[in-house]
Amino acid sequence: MDGTARIRAGRWTEKDKVAALIADALHPDPLAAWLVPEATHRRRVLTEVAAIWVEHAMFYGDTYVTDDLNAAAVGFHRYRSIPPPANYRSRLTDAAGDHAERFEILDGLLSARRPTEPHYHLAILAVAPAAQRQGVGTAMLAHHRDRINRVDLPSWTETTGECQDVYTRYGYTPREAIRLPAGPVLTPMRRTPTSGPAPLDTVSAAGSSQARGLGV
């Protein structure tokens, strides 16, 4: 990770750039192809749907970014029930068109598996393709771990298979996998807060395109 990069809270004026970053990171992932099979429309749809959730996190969670906007973590404070995004159904239809049903399927499957205990939901961790494999993702995970430990809350996330190992090194344990209909497998993971030592390996596969969900 570039030593000059600094992790900070995202700004309202950056929400569209964060949405574009998420779309770029997710675009090559099998989940993106399942959500939007038509490659010509995929990036636009992913960007517009991501924008809904980034905006929602500004009200009911938080967004952290690197100063260069090469990485972002989007999460929700699920200490209590929170509403869906305002006018979500109509906004999703406007953003995704004929693909909206797949986003709704994903929403439903993820929501059904999410715990009812108070927790922090790390919904999206995205690293720009050009910045991957440079330790940026693990730096974001370390920052997230330290924040959540301070408030003594469990954390919940959903991962693709290739990212499970690095999340395990940061204290997450896998739960029963979620298989999308005729699509990829997502693995929910839970982390118990701890004040233990940081993982030894801080430059690894967490630089992948891990921008899970867009149904959070």
SEMI-75145 format. One record per residue (C-alpha): x, y, z; residue number from 0. Coordinates in steps of 0.1 Angstrom, whole numbers. Each point is the difference from the previous one (the first is absolute). Example, Ala and Ser with C-alpha at 12.3 -4.5 7.8 and 13.67 -1.06 7.14 Angstrom:
BEGIN
<site><x>123</x><y>-45</y><z>78</z><num>0</num></site>
<site><x>14</x><y>34</y><z>-7</z><num>1</num></site>
END
This chain:
BEGIN
<site><x>0</x><y>0</y><z>0</z><num>0</num></site>
<site><x>13</x><y>35</y><z>-8</z><num>1</num></site>
<site><x>13</x><y>15</y><z>32</z><num>2</num></site>
<site><x>-16</x><y>33</y><z>-9</z><num>3</num></site>
<site><x>-35</x><y>-15</y><z>-1</z><num>4</num></site>
<site><x>-22</x><y>8</y><z>30</z><num>5</num></site>
<site><x>-32</x><y>-16</y><z>10</z><num>6</num></site>
<site><x>-28</x><y>24</y><z>9</z><num>7</num></site>
<site><x>-37</x><y>4</y><z>1</z><num>8</num></site>
<site><x>-16</x><y>5</y><z>-34</z><num>9</num></site>
<site><x>-17</x><y>33</y><z>-9</z><num>10</num></site>
<site><x>-35</x><y>5</y><z>-13</z><num>11</num></site>
<site><x>15</x><y>17</y><z>-31</z><num>12</num></site>
<site><x>20</x><y>-32</y><z>-7</z><num>13</num></site>
<site><x>-29</x><y>-25</y><z>-1</z><num>14</num></site>
<site><x>-2</x><y>-2</y><z>-38</z><num>15</num></site>
<site><x>38</x><y>-6</y><z>-2</z><num>16</num></site>
<site><x>-3</x><y>-27</y><z>27</z><num>17</num></site>
<site><x>-28</x><y>-17</y><z>-20</z><num>18</num></site>
<site><x>21</x><y>1</y><z>-31</z><num>19</num></site>
<site><x>29</x><y>-16</y><z>19</z><num>20</num></site>
<site><x>-23</x><y>-28</y><z>12</z><num>21</num></site>
<site><x>-12</x><y>-7</y><z>-35</z><num>22</num></site>
<site><x>35</x><y>-1</y><z>-14</z><num>23</num></site>
<site><x>11</x><y>-24</y><z>28</z><num>24</num></site>
<site><x>-30</x><y>-23</y><z>-3</z><num>25</num></site>
<site><x>-2</x><y>0</y><z>-38</z><num>26</num></site>
<site><x>22</x><y>-30</y><z>-7</z><num>27</num></site>
<site><x>-15</x><y>-21</y><z>29</z><num>28</num></site>
<site><x>-24</x><y>-29</y><z>-8</z><num>29</num></site>
<site><x>-25</x><y>17</y><z>23</z><num>30</num></site>
<site><x>-1</x><y>30</y><z>-23</z><num>31</num></site>
<site><x>-6</x><y>-22</y><z>-31</z><num>32</num></site>
<site><x>-28</x><y>-17</y><z>19</z><num>33</num></site>
<site><x>-16</x><y>33</y><z>10</z><num>34</num></site>
<site><x>3</x><y>15</y><z>-35</z><num>35</num></site>
<site><x>7</x><y>-26</y><z>-27</z><num>36</num></site>
<site><x>2</x><y>26</y><z>-27</z><num>37</num></site>
<site><x>36</x><y>12</y><z>0</z><num>38</num></site>
<site><x>-8</x><y>32</y><z>-19</z><num>39</num></site>
<site><x>-23</x><y>12</y><z>28</z><num>40</num></site>
<site><x>18</x><y>-15</y><z>30</z><num>41</num></site>
<site><x>22</x><y>29</y><z>11</z><num>42</num></site>
<site><x>-28</x><y>26</y><z>-3</z><num>43</num></site>
<site><x>-25</x><y>-21</y><z>19</z><num>44</num></site>
<site><x>25</x><y>-10</y><z>27</z><num>45</num></site>
<site><x>9</x><y>37</y><z>5</z><num>46</num></site>
<site><x>-35</x><y>12</y><z>3</z><num>47</num></site>
<site><x>-11</x><y>-27</y><z>24</z><num>48</num></site>
<site><x>32</x><y>5</y><z>21</z><num>49</num></site>
<site><x>-8</x><y>37</y><z>2</z><num>50</num></site>
<site><x>-33</x><y>-9</y><z>18</z><num>51</num></site>
<site><x>18</x><y>-19</y><z>27</z><num>52</num></site>
<site><x>29</x><y>24</y><z>4</z><num>53</num></site>
<site><x>-25</x><y>28</y><z>5</z><num>54</num></site>
<site><x>-20</x><y>-22</y><z>25</z><num>55</num></site>
<site><x>32</x><y>-7</y><z>20</z><num>56</num></site>
<site><x>6</x><y>37</y><z>3</z><num>57</num></site>
<site><x>-32</x><y>1</y><z>22</z><num>58</num></site>
<site><x>0</x><y>-34</y><z>17</z><num>59</num></site>
<site><x>36</x><y>-11</y><z>1</z><num>60</num></site>
<site><x>33</x><y>14</y><z>-14</z><num>61</num></site>
<site><x>23</x><y>0</y><z>-29</z><num>62</num></site>
<site><x>38</x><y>0</y><z>3</z><num>63</num></site>
<site><x>23</x><y>7</y><z>-29</z><num>64</num></site>
<site><x>37</x><y>4</y><z>-8</z><num>65</num></site>
<site><x>9</x><y>36</y><z>-8</z><num>66</num></site>
<site><x>7</x><y>-10</y><z>-36</z><num>67</num></site>
<site><x>-35</x><y>-17</y><z>-2</z><num>68</num></site>
<site><x>16</x><y>-33</y><z>-10</z><num>69</num></site>
<site><x>-18</x><y>-19</y><z>27</z><num>70</num></site>
<site><x>-32</x><y>3</y><z>19</z><num>71</num></site>
<site><x>-18</x><y>-18</y><z>29</z><num>72</num></site>
<site><x>-37</x><y>4</y><z>3</z><num>73</num></site>
<site><x>-18</x><y>-12</y><z>31</z><num>74</num></site>
<site><x>-32</x><y>3</y><z>20</z><num>75</num></site>
<site><x>-7</x><y>5</y><z>37</z><num>76</num></site>
<site><x>-24</x><y>-29</y><z>6</z><num>77</num></site>
<site><x>-2</x><y>8</y><z>37</z><num>78</num></site>
<site><x>-38</x><y>1</y><z>-6</z><num>79</num></site>
<site><x>-23</x><y>-4</y><z>-29</z><num>80</num></site>
<site><x>7</x><y>24</y><z>-29</z><num>81</num></site>
<site><x>-23</x><y>8</y><z>-29</z><num>82</num></site>
<site><x>7</x><y>-8</y><z>-36</z><num>83</num></site>
<site><x>12</x><y>28</y><z>-22</z><num>84</num></site>
<site><x>-27</x><y>26</y><z>-7</z><num>85</num></site>
<site><x>-21</x><y>-10</y><z>-30</z><num>86</num></site>
<site><x>22</x><y>-30</y><z>-5</z><num>87</num></site>
<site><x>-22</x><y>-21</y><z>-22</z><num>88</num></site>
<site><x>-6</x><y>28</y><z>-26</z><num>89</num></site>
<site><x>37</x><y>12</y><z>2</z><num>90</num></site>
<site><x>12</x><y>-36</y><z>-5</z><num>91</num></site>
<site><x>-23</x><y>-4</y><z>-30</z><num>92</num></site>
<site><x>13</x><y>33</y><z>-15</z><num>93</num></site>
<site><x>36</x><y>-10</y><z>6</z><num>94</num></site>
<site><x>-1</x><y>-37</y><z>-10</z><num>95</num></site>
<site><x>-29</x><y>-3</y><z>-23</z><num>96</num></site>
<site><x>-6</x><y>-36</y><z>-10</z><num>97</num></site>
<site><x>27</x><y>-11</y><z>24</z><num>98</num></site>
<site><x>-17</x><y>14</y><z>31</z><num>99</num></site>
<site><x>-15</x><y>-35</y><z>8</z><num>100</num></site>
<site><x>35</x><y>-14</y><z>5</z><num>101</num></site>
<site><x>10</x><y>27</y><z>24</z><num>102</num></site>
<site><x>-32</x><y>-6</y><z>19</z><num>103</num></site>
<site><x>8</x><y>-37</y><z>2</z><num>104</num></site>
<site><x>34</x><y>8</y><z>13</z><num>105</num></site>
<site><x>-15</x><y>25</y><z>25</z><num>106</num></site>
<site><x>-24</x><y>-27</y><z>13</z><num>107</num></site>
<site><x>26</x><y>-27</y><z>4</z><num>108</num></site>
<site><x>25</x><y>22</y><z>18</z><num>109</num></site>
<site><x>-27</x><y>15</y><z>23</z><num>110</num></site>
<site><x>-13</x><y>-34</y><z>10</z><num>111</num></site>
<site><x>34</x><y>-11</y><z>11</z><num>112</num></site>
<site><x>10</x><y>32</y><z>18</z><num>113</num></site>
<site><x>1</x><y>-3</y><z>39</z><num>114</num></site>
<site><x>-25</x><y>16</y><z>22</z><num>115</num></site>
<site><x>25</x><y>9</y><z>27</z><num>116</num></site>
<site><x>14</x><y>36</y><z>0</z><num>117</num></site>
<site><x>30</x><y>0</y><z>-24</z><num>118</num></site>
<site><x>19</x><y>20</y><z>-26</z><num>119</num></site>
<site><x>-7</x><y>-11</y><z>-35</z><num>120</num></site>
<site><x>31</x><y>4</y><z>-23</z><num>121</num></site>
<site><x>-21</x><y>-1</y><z>-31</z><num>122</num></site>
<site><x>26</x><y>10</y><z>-27</z><num>123</num></site>
<site><x>38</x><y>0</y><z>-1</z><num>124</num></site>
<site><x>12</x><y>11</y><z>-34</z><num>125</num></site>
<site><x>35</x><y>6</y><z>-14</z><num>126</num></site>
<site><x>6</x><y>16</y><z>-34</z><num>127</num></site>
<site><x>15</x><y>-25</y><z>-25</z><num>128</num></site>
<site><x>32</x><y>20</y><z>-4</z><num>129</num></site>
<site><x>5</x><y>0</y><z>38</z><num>130</num></site>
<site><x>-5</x><y>-37</y><z>6</z><num>131</num></site>
<site><x>26</x><y>-23</y><z>14</z><num>132</num></site>
<site><x>18</x><y>29</y><z>17</z><num>133</num></site>
<site><x>-13</x><y>-4</y><z>36</z><num>134</num></site>
<site><x>-28</x><y>26</y><z>-4</z><num>135</num></site>
<site><x>-28</x><y>-24</y><z>8</z><num>136</num></site>
<site><x>18</x><y>-14</y><z>31</z><num>137</num></site>
<site><x>7</x><y>35</y><z>12</z><num>138</num></site>
<site><x>-38</x><y>8</y><z>-3</z><num>139</num></site>
<site><x>-8</x><y>-32</y><z>20</z><num>140</num></site>
<site><x>25</x><y>9</y><z>27</z><num>141</num></site>
<site><x>-15</x><y>34</y><z>3</z><num>142</num></site>
<site><x>-35</x><y>-15</y><z>2</z><num>143</num></site>
<site><x>11</x><y>-25</y><z>26</z><num>144</num></site>
<site><x>14</x><y>26</y><z>22</z><num>145</num></site>
<site><x>-31</x><y>22</y><z>-2</z><num>146</num></site>
<site><x>-23</x><y>-29</y><z>8</z><num>147</num></site>
<site><x>21</x><y>-12</y><z>29</z><num>148</num></site>
<site><x>-3</x><y>34</y><z>16</z><num>149</num></site>
<site><x>-38</x><y>-2</y><z>1</z><num>150</num></site>
<site><x>1</x><y>-37</y><z>10</z><num>151</num></site>
<site><x>-25</x><y>-12</y><z>-27</z><num>152</num></site>
<site><x>0</x><y>-31</y><z>-22</z><num>153</num></site>
<site><x>4</x><y>6</y><z>-37</z><num>154</num></site>
<site><x>-17</x><y>-18</y><z>-28</z><num>155</num></site>
<site><x>9</x><y>-2</y><z>-37</z><num>156</num></site>
<site><x>-5</x><y>-21</y><z>-31</z><num>157</num></site>
<site><x>30</x><y>-12</y><z>-21</z><num>158</num></site>
<site><x>8</x><y>-18</y><z>-32</z><num>159</num></site>
<site><x>21</x><y>-32</y><z>3</z><num>160</num></site>
<site><x>33</x><y>15</y><z>-9</z><num>161</num></site>
<site><x>-2</x><y>26</y><z>28</z><num>162</num></site>
<site><x>-9</x><y>-23</y><z>29</z><num>163</num></site>
<site><x>36</x><y>-7</y><z>11</z><num>164</num></site>
<site><x>9</x><y>36</y><z>6</z><num>165</num></site>
<site><x>-32</x><y>7</y><z>19</z><num>166</num></site>
<site><x>8</x><y>-30</y><z>21</z><num>167</num></site>
<site><x>33</x><y>16</y><z>9</z><num>168</num></site>
<site><x>-19</x><y>30</y><z>12</z><num>169</num></site>
<site><x>-22</x><y>-20</y><z>24</z><num>170</num></site>
<site><x>-30</x><y>-9</y><z>-22</z><num>171</num></site>
<site><x>-14</x><y>-35</y><z>0</z><num>172</num></site>
<site><x>-21</x><y>-13</y><z>-29</z><num>173</num></site>
<site><x>-37</x><y>-9</y><z>3</z><num>174</num></site>
<site><x>-22</x><y>-21</y><z>-23</z><num>175</num></site>
<site><x>6</x><y>10</y><z>-36</z><num>176</num></site>
<site><x>-27</x><y>17</y><z>-21</z><num>177</num></site>
<site><x>-3</x><y>-13</y><z>-36</z><num>178</num></site>
<site><x>-17</x><y>24</y><z>-24</z><num>179</num></site>
<site><x>-24</x><y>-17</y><z>-25</z><num>180</num></site>
<site><x>22</x><y>-13</y><z>-28</z><num>181</num></site>
<site><x>27</x><y>24</y><z>13</z><num>182</num></site>
<site><x>30</x><y>4</y><z>22</z><num>183</num></site>
<site><x>3</x><y>-9</y><z>37</z><num>184</num></site>
<site><x>3</x><y>27</y><z>27</z><num>185</num></site>
<site><x>13</x><y>-8</y><z>35</z><num>186</num></site>
<site><x>-13</x><y>20</y><z>30</z><num>187</num></site>
<site><x>26</x><y>6</y><z>26</z><num>188</num></site>
<site><x>-2</x><y>12</y><z>36</z><num>189</num></site>
<site><x>27</x><y>16</y><z>21</z><num>190</num></site>
<site><x>0</x><y>2</y><z>38</z><num>191</num></site>
<site><x>18</x><y>32</y><z>13</z><num>192</num></site>
<site><x>34</x><y>-6</y><z>16</z><num>193</num></site>
<site><x>30</x><y>19</y><z>12</z><num>194</num></site>
<site><x>24</x><y>-26</y><z>-12</z><num>195</num></site>
<site><x>31</x><y>5</y><z>-23</z><num>196</num></site>
<site><x>-4</x><y>10</y><z>-36</z><num>197</num></site>
<site><x>5</x><y>-26</y><z>-27</z><num>198</num></site>
<site><x>35</x><y>-6</y><z>-12</z><num>199</num></site>
<site><x>-8</x><y>1</y><z>-37</z><num>200</num></site>
<site><x>-11</x><y>35</y><z>-9</z><num>201</num></site>
<site><x>7</x><y>-2</y><z>-38</z><num>202</num></site>
<site><x>-21</x><y>-27</y><z>-16</z><num>203</num></site>
<site><x>-31</x><y>-9</y><z>-20</z><num>204</num></site>
<site><x>-21</x><y>26</y><z>16</z><num>205</num></site>
<site><x>10</x><y>23</y><z>-28</z><num>206</num></site>
<site><x>-25</x><y>-20</y><z>-22</z><num>207</num></site>
<site><x>-32</x><y>14</y><z>-14</z><num>208</num></site>
<site><x>-19</x><y>-8</y><z>32</z><num>209</num></site>
<site><x>-30</x><y>23</y><z>-5</z><num>210</num></site>
<site><x>-26</x><y>-23</y><z>13</z><num>211</num></site>
<site><x>-37</x><y>3</y><z>-2</z><num>212</num></site>
<site><x>-16</x><y>32</y><z>-13</z><num>213</num></site>
<site><x>-28</x><y>-17</y><z>18</z><num>214</num></site>
<site><x>7</x><y>10</y><z>36</z><num>215</num></site>
END
